[in-house]
Amino acid sequence: MQSGHKKTLFAFYFNSGFREVIPIYPLYAIMFGEHGVSPFELSILFAAWAATGMVLEVPSGALADRFSRKWLIVLSGLFKSAAFLSWFLWQEFFGYLGGFILWAIGSSIRSGAWEALLFDLMKKWGESQNFPGTYGRIRAAATAGVGVGEVCGGFLIIYGYDWVLLVSMLIPLTATVPFIFWVTDTLFQKKSAQSTYITLLRDGLKESVHNRSVLYILLISAFLIMIFGVYDEYVTPMFREKGFSLQSVAFLGALVYLSQSTGMMAAGLFNKTSLSRILLATTCAGVLLMSAAIAEAAFLVVSMCLCFCIFGLCSALFGASLQQVIQTEARSTVTSITAFGESLGGIPGFLAFGLVAQYHGMTGATLATSCAVIILALLFLALGKLWKIELHNH
């Protein structure tokens, strides 16, 4: 691989990995609670986060197909940093709400853009066959970054939440520096810039409906992957409810994310795996989550880590499968539509989890979540057979 290509891939790894070394991650739900936010109000905040992302997801995806994916990714770091600034300045419900809205804007303009830019760059280099492994490793870097951030949060919390928030503000800005200097938009995208924004938006929407393989993965994202995205926000409160200390919660959260990262790292080893087998593996993750709900101490930690390791592998394989089956130039748009579906499902998901947790605690809500995962994975297996979908990454 050429030196310039290695620098570009390093920029992707660094932007995805270091961007997520956020020490406030394992602590913000607990911080909200200490500032008077109830479990249901917490879910309202998460739902507002998802709703903002849902509204902006598809338009920003089409924007990334029409203009610069690179600079949208850089801009997203500024919005994420501003989100933590809002939490630092206004430590009450509406300050947290403003932070989530800023964070959602940043995530939306990045979502779809970086996957599409990476795929097109590798296609240009003649390396598209290696995309599943590279994609999985870069996503693993992001998840590992979350784990490192959780460890940092465990150490920094002794100085108080304000210090943790200040460090969190600096990380997304630093993560964009190599991306600015070593990444360029592809010639493929420059050619698509001749198309109008409306044309690309229409083409992306059309493919998401008429390409049955894309539609299948979109539905999986909206209903199944979404569940883990929702539950991800409640892992540390779950540990806290089980009696772990504030510092140990941060370290255990890091362990869970590092387990998820390990699963993503392994995606390249399973790039011939069919979607039906990925769904069976997701069912196993649901069973492990159920065991975590009823377990205590070490067995709880082991079950949770294994669950998220399998989920990390499955989510990376689903994402790689999507990029392989997109057939139009509206790659960012289609990817963003899939993320839109996940955000759309996340709104009732957050509210439902919060409602159950309000009356039955994190344990009861975790048990309900595991049942939903198992049922939906089996339903999608049946739908795949009905639609005769048996996709492999290649």
Secondary structure, 3 states (H helix, E strand, C coil): CCHHHHHHHHHHHHHHHHCCCCCCCCCHHHHHHHCCCCHHHHHHHHHHHHHHHHHHHHHHHHHHHHCCHHHHHHHHHHHHHHHHHHHHHCCCHHHHHHHHHHHHHHHHHHCCHHHHHHHHHHHHCCCHHHHHHHHHHHHHHHHHHHHHHHHHHHHHHHHCHHHHHHHHHHHHHHHCHHHHHHCCCCHHHHHHCCCCHHHHHHHHHHHHHHCHHHHHHHHHHHHHHHHHHHHHHHHHHHHHHCCCCHHHHHHHHHHHHHHHHHHHHHHHHHCCCEHHHHHHHHHHHHHHHHHHHHCCHHHHHHHHHHHHHHHHHHHHHHHHHHHHHCCCCCHHHHHHHHHHHHHHHHHHHHHHHHHHHHHHHHHHHHHHHHHHHHHHHHHHHHHHHHHCCCCECC
